[in-house]
Amino acid sequence: MNKIGIGIGLTAISIGLALMVSGQRMCRTSCWVDDVFKLLLPKDYEFLAGGMPSLLIGIAIVAHAIWKRPKP
């Protein structure tokens, strides 16, 4: 499960980074997820709002997988 969790997390991180680089949003039209991150970010960084949720979820999944790995 540890490798699967890290793989899923890295996939979410890569999707988030792709959305952030391209300036795209999670939703086709404005949705509350994009709006929340758009409000939290300064005006110069609003283009990053579309990828932030996916990036943060991916980081959380990877951190959880590393934290919960079997101890030797």
Secondary structure, DSSP 8 states (H G I E B T S, - for coil): -HHHHHHHHHHHHHHHHHHHHHT--SSSS--HHHHHHHHHS-GGGGGGTTTHHHHHHHHHHHHHHHHTS---
